[in-house]
Amino acid sequence: MLGKAPDTSTENKADVKTNSNTYVGGLEVSIQNGKSLAAQHCQSCHLLPDPALLDKENWQTALAMMAPRLGIYDHYGKLYPIYTDIDQRFYPAEGAMSAPEWQNIIDYYTAIAPSVLPAQKRLKPIKRRLPGFSLELPSQLFYRKHNTVSFIKIDTSVKPHRLFVNRASSNTLFVLNTKLQVVDSLHTDGPIIDIDFQVNKLVASKIGSDLFGNNAKRGSIFPLQTDKHRTLRADGPPLFDTLARPLQITSADINKDQKTDYLICEFGNMNGSLLWMENKGRGKFVRHDLRAVAGATKAFIQDYNQDGLPDIWAQFAQGEEGVFLFTNKGNGLFGQKQVVRFPPTYGSSSFELDDFNQDGFPDIVYTCGDRGDGINQLKPYHGVYVLMNNGKNEFTQRYFFPINGCMKAMARDFDKDGDLDIAAIGFFTDNRQPEEGFVYLENKGNWDFEPHALPLETSFAKATTMDVADLDADGKLDIVLGHGFIGNKAMDGKKPLFIVLKNKF
């Protein structure tokens, strides 16, 4: 069982089979019809979800959210919610099925689903100690209630290195030195979510007016500048605006014309795209949508086939969840292949490319745990996955570690023993398990990872973001964690905006 996610299918579950066999007459027929109708309609946009992925109550919520996308706005007197901040032409004018057919789908999912999802299956408990790291806290300036970081990054492009931290509640970007002293700060009119570090130039991505999900196109990409005195300022008008919650900005010469283009991940709710802005010179750009659907969260540019053209790996987390590979064909043309696929209940949150077996082919570290979709349920399949590449960009799961609300994982050789360890963070965590806010998985070899967490006395609960780099230039990889407030305000108290884990290996 080592390294496997929990079995969430309805097959091989005696209790589920028993429940379904107890239905007689009309309900049993409705369930069978619903199964067929779900296969017909519910996988037109994403992987067909198994009823066992949610409990009965939360399937009611999920189906109410999906109904309007099928043109079903009320059902036997129950009104379904719709987004009012999008073009209403997005919703079908006519329903995709009759009311009895929709009831068949409801019966199928709510009857077959378990009353309660199974608990996590964790082979090793998380130890509340962190060998090999020392904890460094910021000054009291950074202790507040409801602290939330939207961006954190160790900048190693300059010497000495520096730390960028954006506090979302005040829309303030801080620049700190290696002693965690504030060098400069900049106030903006919305949370900065990413910065692309170029030579003598910074390009920042502002998600919009706030962090919460919406369909507004208030995001923008704008240049920043620091002078010789490290003074931080906005440097001219936005490069791009009216974007649907841009989560990432990456500069690259995508079409090999010696000009800097930009790859942008738009997340959105219903609006969004993975797109690139082609630099035509003299400040002119042309937009190209690689996949014009909402949910782009993260992308890596890598020439995987070594043909001299930059290819793109990208994760989507709305509807058709998974990782896509866009192969650069030249002249601005790309092929598309989905290499990893997950059901829409997973809440894909991050991925990165690593090589665990050192065979020269990129493996994938994937996390899921986003519960910001209105279905506030702990799921035993949330956590960190390692997916191995067979050399043909075909991936199979090799390792899984459950973490409720897992938002990001980064694999590095922190202890310098020749293999990859994993640092992971949780945001939508289980309040009964505060150790899930940060988990360090120490690689012991043969896919045996020892889980560690922050010490009990640490005043840090949940993390929204994380970065790994050598902050103090001592040749060792440090970890910075950005705090995220969520939940009961009375329980938040004053927490540090961020913490630094200094590598002592």
GUVEXBA-120221 format. One line per 8 residues: number of its first residue (from 1); their letters; for each residue x, y, z of C-alpha. Coordinates in nm, 4 decimals. Example, Ala and Ser with C-alpha at 12.3 -4.5 7.8 and 13.67 -1.06 7.14 Angstrom:
2
1> as> 1.2300,-0.4500,0.7800  1.3670,-0.1060,0.7140 .
This chain:
505
1> mlgkapdt> 0.0000,0.0000,0.0000  0.3034,0.2306,0.0226  0.2663,0.5377,-0.1931  -0.0896,0.4793,-0.3124  -0.3803,0.7183,-0.2878  -0.6929,0.5800,-0.1224  -0.9289,0.3711,-0.3335  -1.2195,0.6052,-0.4014 .
9> stenkadv> -1.3946,0.4023,-0.6677  -1.7248,0.2306,-0.5984  -1.5808,-0.0993,-0.7110  -1.4546,-0.3370,-0.4422  -1.6624,-0.1566,-0.1759  -1.9012,-0.4034,-0.0153  -2.0964,-0.1383,0.1740  -2.1668,0.0618,-0.1405 .
17> ktnsntyv> -2.2783,-0.2478,-0.3309  -2.5034,-0.3511,-0.0475  -2.6645,-0.0077,-0.0355  -2.7330,-0.0033,-0.4084  -2.8828,-0.3514,-0.4007  -3.1363,-0.2541,-0.1356  -3.3131,-0.0119,-0.3694  -3.6215,-0.1557,-0.5347 .
25> gglevsiq> -3.8671,-0.0479,-0.7993  -3.8488,0.3050,-0.9312  -3.5432,0.4198,-0.7403  -3.3307,0.1290,-0.8618  -3.4297,0.2033,-1.2214  -3.3586,0.5733,-1.1658  -3.0088,0.4920,-1.0387  -2.9298,0.2786,-1.3425 .
33> ngkslaaq> -3.0636,0.5447,-1.5783  -2.8653,0.8082,-1.3912  -2.5439,0.6143,-1.4359  -2.5934,0.6042,-1.8128  -2.6943,0.9703,-1.8302  -2.3930,1.0751,-1.6224  -2.1628,0.8916,-1.8620  -2.3308,1.0749,-2.1492 .
41> hcqschll> -2.3422,1.4293,-2.0077  -2.1034,1.4609,-1.7127  -1.7883,1.3739,-1.9047  -1.8492,1.6106,-2.1937  -1.6198,1.8637,-2.0216  -1.4189,1.6594,-1.7713  -1.3335,1.3135,-1.6426  -1.6447,1.1275,-1.5270 .
49> pdpalldk> -1.6443,1.1490,-1.1456  -1.7131,0.8405,-0.9377  -1.9917,0.8807,-0.6767  -1.7477,0.7752,-0.4046  -1.5418,1.0940,-0.4470  -1.7890,1.2961,-0.2347  -2.0389,1.2120,0.0349  -2.4142,1.2272,-0.0213 .
57> enwqtala> -2.4613,1.5783,0.1152  -2.1814,1.7321,-0.0882  -2.3007,1.5674,-0.4079  -2.6191,1.7695,-0.3644  -2.4070,2.0863,-0.3560  -2.1890,1.9814,-0.6487  -2.4833,1.8928,-0.8704  -2.6569,2.2224,-0.7881 .
65> mmaprlgi> -2.3437,2.4021,-0.9075  -2.3261,2.1991,-1.2283  -2.6930,2.2116,-1.3283  -2.6929,2.5640,-1.4806  -2.4015,2.4661,-1.7054  -2.6397,2.2105,-1.8532  -2.9165,2.4666,-1.8923  -3.1035,2.3497,-1.5790 .
73> ydhygkly> -3.1929,2.6470,-1.3592  -3.4651,2.5046,-1.1375  -3.5694,2.1533,-1.0529  -3.9033,2.0618,-0.8962  -3.9231,2.3988,-0.7224  -3.5532,2.4262,-0.6286  -3.3643,2.7187,-0.7835  -2.9995,2.6646,-0.8763 .
81> piytdidq> -2.7394,2.9417,-0.8329  -2.5807,3.1086,-1.1340  -2.2932,3.3513,-1.1717  -2.4208,3.7031,-1.2368  -2.0781,3.8520,-1.3130  -2.0390,3.6842,-1.6529  -2.2017,3.7113,-1.9920  -2.5288,3.5245,-1.9442 .
89> rfypaega> -2.4954,3.3821,-2.2940  -2.2521,3.1390,-2.1340  -2.5498,2.9459,-1.9961  -2.7484,2.7294,-2.2408  -3.0902,2.8601,-2.3402  -3.2369,2.5093,-2.3205  -3.1771,2.2253,-2.0796  -2.9641,1.9340,-2.1905 .
97> msapewqn> -3.2177,1.6883,-2.0458  -3.5628,1.6598,-1.8947  -3.6423,1.7007,-1.5252  -3.6899,1.3229,-1.4757  -3.3528,1.2573,-1.6413  -3.1803,1.5111,-1.4167  -3.3441,1.3430,-1.1186  -3.1962,1.0135,-1.2409 .
105> iidyytai> -2.8463,1.1656,-1.2189  -2.9185,1.3061,-0.8728  -3.0415,0.9651,-0.7564  -2.7347,0.7903,-0.8980  -2.4816,1.0118,-0.7230  -2.6617,1.0650,-0.3932  -2.7690,0.6998,-0.3510  -2.4384,0.5382,-0.4413 .
113> apsvlpaq> -2.2177,0.7905,-0.2590  -2.1056,0.7073,0.0949  -2.2651,0.8891,0.3860  -1.9150,0.9796,0.5066  -1.5880,0.9742,0.3141  -1.3189,0.7415,0.4506  -1.0477,0.8885,0.6708  -0.6912,0.9497,0.5584 .
121> krlkpikr> -0.4662,0.6442,0.5428  -0.1308,0.7664,0.6611  0.1260,0.4944,0.7158  0.3510,0.7182,0.9251  0.2455,0.9890,1.1695  0.3781,1.3401,1.1159  0.6394,1.4206,1.3796  0.6230,1.7707,1.5305 .
129> rlpgfsle> 0.9931,1.8354,1.4940  1.2035,1.9555,1.2042  1.5608,1.8206,1.2108  1.8054,2.0024,0.9880  1.6253,2.3380,0.9934  1.6180,2.6330,1.2302  1.3257,2.8710,1.2524  1.3664,3.2445,1.1863 .
137> lpsqlfyr> 1.0763,3.4803,1.2504  1.0180,3.8316,1.1163  0.9907,4.1412,1.3320  0.6713,4.2365,1.5121  0.5918,4.4610,1.2158  0.4733,4.1477,1.0383  0.2497,4.0108,1.3165  -0.1190,4.0766,1.2519 .
145> khntvsfi> -0.4541,3.9115,1.2665  -0.5823,3.7653,0.9419  -0.2400,3.7756,0.7767  -0.2399,3.6275,0.4267  0.0492,3.6115,0.1801  -0.0340,3.6129,-0.1902  0.3274,3.5937,-0.3107  0.6645,3.5027,-0.1616 .
153> kidtsvkp> 0.9944,3.4646,-0.3436  1.3667,3.4448,-0.2690  1.5419,3.6545,-0.5326  1.8842,3.5082,-0.6065  1.9377,3.7229,-0.9192  2.1130,3.9890,-0.7097  2.3813,3.9807,-0.4404  2.3176,3.9811,-0.1564 .
161> hrlfvnra> 1.9959,3.7879,-0.2093  1.6647,3.9357,-0.1036  1.3114,3.8278,-0.0137  0.9867,3.9516,-0.1712  0.6629,3.9126,0.0287  0.3189,4.0462,-0.0660  0.0606,4.0930,0.2093  -0.2804,4.0534,0.0461 .
169> ssntlfvl> -0.4872,4.2232,0.3177  -0.3055,4.5564,0.2678  -0.1899,4.5032,-0.0928  0.1667,4.5750,0.0143  0.4765,4.4292,-0.1485  0.7755,4.4153,0.0877  1.1409,4.3721,-0.0063  1.3584,4.2370,0.2750 .
177> ntklqvvd> 1.7284,4.1648,0.3109  1.8800,3.8402,0.4380  1.8401,3.9619,0.7974  1.4645,3.9976,0.7315  1.4838,4.3751,0.7563  1.2558,4.5784,0.5299  1.4502,4.7448,0.2496  1.1510,4.8912,0.0700 .
185> slhtdgpi> 0.7790,4.8443,0.0140  0.5186,4.9281,-0.2478  0.1423,4.9660,-0.2124  -0.0754,4.8530,-0.5032  -0.4510,4.8443,-0.5697  -0.4698,4.4633,-0.5678  -0.2748,4.1570,-0.4526  0.0413,4.0712,-0.6442 .
193> ididfqvn> 0.0391,3.6968,-0.7079  0.3590,3.6458,-0.9122  0.6748,3.8247,-1.0270  0.8907,3.7358,-1.3251  1.2537,3.8171,-1.2458  1.4498,3.9313,-1.5502  1.7906,4.0955,-1.5815  1.7492,4.4470,-1.4407 .
201> klvaskig> 1.3719,4.4158,-1.4729  1.0765,4.2809,-1.2765  0.7319,4.2073,-1.4203  0.4498,4.1565,-1.1673  0.1115,3.9907,-1.1992  -0.1816,4.1426,-1.0074  -0.4700,3.8979,-0.9715  -0.7392,4.1668,-0.9540 .
209> sdlfgnna> -0.8935,4.3642,-0.6711  -0.8863,4.0758,-0.4203  -0.7897,3.7096,-0.3841  -1.1387,3.5644,-0.3835  -1.2743,3.3812,-0.6860  -1.4747,3.5810,-0.9377  -1.5296,3.6239,-1.3101  -1.4102,3.9818,-1.3313 .
217> krgsifpl> -1.1284,4.0732,-1.5675  -0.9415,4.3125,-1.3415  -0.6036,4.1413,-1.3495  -0.2984,4.3084,-1.4983  0.0689,4.2591,-1.5743  0.2931,4.5575,-1.5035  0.6671,4.6338,-1.4810  0.8472,4.7068,-1.1560 .
225> qtdkhrtl> 1.1864,4.8661,-1.1112  1.4464,4.8918,-0.8385  1.7276,5.1453,-0.8654  2.0764,5.1303,-0.7186  1.9337,5.2356,-0.3838  1.6914,4.9399,-0.3971  1.3932,5.1751,-0.4274  1.0932,4.9818,-0.5548 .
233> radgpplf> 0.8432,5.1486,-0.7865  0.5966,5.0769,-1.0636  0.7664,5.1459,-1.3951  0.5098,5.2727,-1.6413  0.1607,5.1585,-1.7451  0.0540,4.7919,-1.7456  0.1880,4.5718,-2.0206  -0.1459,4.3860,-2.0235 .
241> dtlarplq> -0.4741,4.4448,-1.8446  -0.8353,4.3159,-1.8326  -0.7032,3.9681,-1.7519  -0.9091,3.6985,-1.5769  -0.7211,3.6472,-1.2488  -0.3676,3.5881,-1.3850  -0.1823,3.3559,-1.1463  0.1527,3.3349,-1.3256 .
249> itsadink> 0.3639,3.5361,-1.5681  0.6714,3.3881,-1.7415  0.8957,3.5596,-1.9947  1.0490,3.3619,-2.2824  1.1206,3.3886,-2.6518  0.8428,3.1473,-2.7438  0.8576,3.1853,-3.1227  1.2376,3.2310,-3.1428 .
257> dqktdyli> 1.2320,3.5751,-3.3038  1.4738,3.7302,-3.0528  1.1957,3.9186,-2.8723  1.0669,3.8605,-2.5192  0.7177,3.7092,-2.5179  0.5037,3.6351,-2.2103  0.3213,3.3193,-2.1049  0.0224,3.3878,-1.8767 .
265> cefgnmng> -0.1951,3.1540,-1.6685  -0.5467,3.2935,-1.6281  -0.7447,3.1083,-1.3636  -1.0840,3.2767,-1.3482  -1.4034,3.1032,-1.2418  -1.5738,3.0646,-1.5766  -1.3368,3.2904,-1.7727  -0.9709,3.2117,-1.8251 .
273> sllwmenk> -0.7030,3.0765,-2.0552  -0.3468,2.9614,-2.0953  -0.2150,3.2217,-2.3349  0.0984,3.3823,-2.4651  0.1538,3.7391,-2.5701  0.3638,3.7598,-2.8854  0.6030,4.0531,-2.8834  0.5720,4.2364,-3.2156 .
281> grgkfvrh> 0.8137,4.5096,-3.1133  0.7649,4.8771,-3.0178  0.5443,4.7819,-2.7253  0.2923,4.5906,-2.9364  0.1753,4.2404,-2.8398  -0.0627,3.9910,-2.9988  -0.2567,3.7478,-2.7817  -0.2586,3.3734,-2.8611 .
289> dlravaga> -0.4789,3.1363,-2.6562  -0.3261,2.7910,-2.6204  -0.6240,2.6543,-2.4268  -0.9057,2.9030,-2.3808  -1.0732,2.7594,-2.0705  -1.0615,2.8666,-1.7074  -0.8318,2.7062,-1.4552  -0.4709,2.7567,-1.5698 .
297> tkafiqdy> -0.2680,2.7602,-1.2472  0.0960,2.6877,-1.3271  0.3180,2.6446,-1.6317  0.6772,2.5497,-1.7050  0.8645,2.6248,-2.0236  1.0989,2.3408,-2.1178  1.2326,2.2084,-2.4480  1.1498,1.8478,-2.3590 .
305> nqdglpdi> 1.2203,1.7045,-2.7066  1.5399,1.9087,-2.7532  1.4465,2.0486,-3.0919  1.5443,2.4036,-2.9968  1.1849,2.5212,-2.9519  1.0394,2.5990,-2.6059  0.7560,2.3619,-2.5127  0.5044,2.4241,-2.2347 .
313> waqfaqge> 0.3783,2.2075,-1.9477  0.0680,2.3499,-1.7805  -0.1774,2.2551,-1.5086  -0.5512,2.3242,-1.5213  -0.7713,2.3051,-1.2126  -1.1248,2.3880,-1.3255  -1.3367,2.1096,-1.4744  -1.0904,1.9070,-1.6823 .
321> egvflftn> -0.8192,1.8883,-1.4167  -0.4705,1.7702,-1.4963  -0.1442,1.8484,-1.6716  -0.1207,1.9330,-2.0416  0.1867,1.9280,-2.2650  0.1985,2.1825,-2.5488  0.4624,2.0878,-2.8043  0.6056,2.3803,-2.9984 .
329> kgnglfgq> 0.5758,2.3132,-3.3721  0.7322,2.6442,-3.4736  0.5776,2.9558,-3.6248  0.3598,2.9992,-3.3161  0.1862,2.6640,-3.3556  0.1524,2.4073,-3.0755  0.0374,2.0490,-3.0415  -0.1630,1.9596,-2.7303 .
337> kqvvrfpp> -0.1734,1.6424,-2.5199  -0.3184,1.5846,-2.1743  -0.0592,1.3727,-1.9941  -0.2225,1.3581,-1.6475  -0.5960,1.3586,-1.5779  -0.7934,1.3901,-1.2536  -1.1640,1.4170,-1.1643  -1.3063,1.7668,-1.1058 .
345> tygsssfe> -1.3419,1.7012,-0.7311  -0.9652,1.6884,-0.6766  -0.8963,2.0622,-0.6552  -0.5590,2.0539,-0.8328  -0.3359,2.3150,-0.6717  0.0217,2.2845,-0.8046  0.2735,2.0769,-0.9930  0.6403,2.0829,-1.0810 .
353> lddfnqdg> 0.8809,1.8839,-1.2936  1.1507,1.6773,-1.1211  1.3618,1.3720,-1.2037  1.3333,1.1246,-0.9167  1.5093,0.8296,-1.0810  1.7631,1.0414,-1.2725  1.6742,0.8883,-1.6088  1.6666,1.2236,-1.7866 .
361> fpdivytc> 1.2865,1.2351,-1.8184  1.0758,1.4780,-1.6132  0.8583,1.3251,-1.3432  0.5726,1.5205,-1.1883  0.5160,1.6252,-0.8282  0.1452,1.7084,-0.8112  -0.0700,1.8398,-0.5292  -0.4446,1.8701,-0.4835 .
369> gdrgdgin> -0.6373,2.0264,-0.1988  -0.8121,2.3400,-0.3165  -1.1520,2.3617,-0.1419  -1.2408,2.7128,-0.2469  -1.5174,2.5906,-0.4780  -1.8003,2.5908,-0.2242  -1.7656,2.2210,-0.1332  -1.6015,2.2431,0.2057 .
377> qlkpyhgv> -1.5207,1.8760,0.2560  -1.2047,1.7028,0.3726  -1.1024,1.4462,0.1131  -0.8716,1.1493,0.1758  -0.7205,1.1803,-0.1719  -0.5904,1.5332,-0.1091  -0.2149,1.5511,-0.0728  0.1175,1.5071,-0.2542 .
385> yvlmnngk> 0.1624,1.2723,-0.5489  0.4743,1.1656,-0.7365  0.3976,1.0565,-1.0934  0.6739,0.8774,-1.2813  0.7533,0.9259,-1.6497  0.8176,0.6090,-1.8522  1.0197,0.8060,-2.1064  0.7231,0.8591,-2.3381 .
393> neftqryf> 0.5540,1.1275,-2.1250  0.3161,0.8652,-1.9906  0.2819,0.8945,-1.6151  0.1904,0.6529,-1.3378  0.1506,0.7216,-0.9673  0.4440,0.6010,-0.7578  0.3936,0.7798,-0.4261  0.1167,0.9514,-0.2314 .
401> fpingcmk> 0.1140,1.1272,0.1048  -0.2205,1.2594,0.2353  -0.2390,1.6246,0.3414  -0.5772,1.7918,0.3799  -0.5973,2.1076,0.1717  -0.2520,2.0624,0.0183  -0.1597,2.3638,-0.1951  0.2000,2.3221,-0.3083 .
409> amardfdk> 0.4990,2.0865,-0.2968  0.8615,2.1365,-0.3987  1.1100,1.8516,-0.4355  1.4760,1.9300,-0.3613  1.7757,1.7550,-0.2082  1.7627,1.9557,0.1125  1.9916,1.7285,0.3158  2.2422,1.6731,0.0310 .
417> dgdldiaa> 2.2285,1.2936,0.0433  2.1722,1.2496,-0.3299  1.7937,1.2052,-0.3434  1.4921,1.4356,-0.3551  1.3070,1.5324,-0.0389  0.9698,1.7085,-0.0536  0.8463,2.0238,0.1214  0.4678,2.0653,0.1152 .
425> igfftdnr> 0.2156,2.3145,0.2506  -0.1525,2.2968,0.3413  -0.4063,2.5796,0.3455  -0.7523,2.4176,0.3563  -0.6303,2.1910,0.6344  -0.8078,1.9978,0.9068  -0.8076,2.2187,1.2191  -0.7677,1.9024,1.4252 .
433> qpeegfvy> -0.4358,1.8403,1.2499  -0.2429,2.1707,1.2613  0.0735,1.9894,1.1569  -0.0601,1.9795,0.7996  0.0254,2.3479,0.7470  0.3814,2.2471,0.6578  0.5136,1.8958,0.6061  0.8723,1.8026,0.5264 .
441> lenkgnwd> 0.9036,1.4571,0.3685  1.2589,1.3359,0.4206  1.3586,1.0795,0.1579  1.5004,0.7670,0.3243  1.5331,0.5779,-0.0028  1.3199,0.3134,-0.1756  1.0180,0.5488,-0.1709  1.0193,0.5676,0.2073 .
449> fephalpl> 0.9617,0.9260,0.3232  0.9770,1.0331,0.6885  0.7187,1.3087,0.7585  0.8122,1.6033,0.9803  0.6271,1.9238,1.0721  0.6898,2.2519,1.2480  0.7433,2.2244,1.6241  0.4359,2.2584,1.8438 .
457> etsfakat> 0.5402,2.5973,1.9790  0.5612,2.7549,1.6319  0.3097,3.0363,1.5841  0.2226,2.9389,1.2281  -0.0906,2.7576,1.1167  -0.1705,2.7430,0.7444  0.0304,2.8379,0.4372  -0.0847,2.9856,0.1096 .
465> tmdvadld> 0.2500,2.9806,-0.0671  0.6117,2.8714,-0.0358  0.9485,2.9180,-0.2022  1.2802,2.7369,-0.1864  1.6233,2.8897,-0.2585  1.9503,2.9795,-0.0880  1.8529,3.2967,0.0987  2.1815,3.3596,0.2807 .
473> adgkldiv> 2.4138,3.2274,0.0050  2.5681,2.9569,0.2249  2.5200,2.6849,-0.0362  2.2130,2.5335,0.1335  1.8496,2.5516,0.0271  1.6244,2.7429,0.2658  1.2443,2.7428,0.2787  1.0134,3.0429,0.3197 .
481> lghgfign> 0.6465,2.9970,0.4073  0.3713,3.2542,0.3556  0.0928,3.2440,0.6134  -0.2697,3.2216,0.5090  -0.5686,3.3081,0.7235  -0.8842,3.1077,0.6764  -1.1632,2.9995,0.9063  -1.2653,3.1197,1.2502 .
489> kamdgkkp> -1.1400,3.4764,1.2992  -1.1432,3.4313,1.6747  -0.8878,3.1517,1.6410  -0.6480,3.3400,1.4143  -0.4817,3.5682,1.6646  -0.1655,3.7512,1.5649  0.0389,3.5302,1.3351  0.3640,3.6096,1.1524 .
497> lfivlknk> 0.3127,3.7016,0.7887  0.5893,3.4576,0.6958  0.8595,3.2407,0.8469  1.1989,3.1247,0.7232  1.3333,2.7729,0.7702  1.7124,2.8020,0.7551  1.8848,2.4891,0.6285  2.1402,2.3515,0.8770 .
505> f> 2.2157,2.0182,0.7088 .
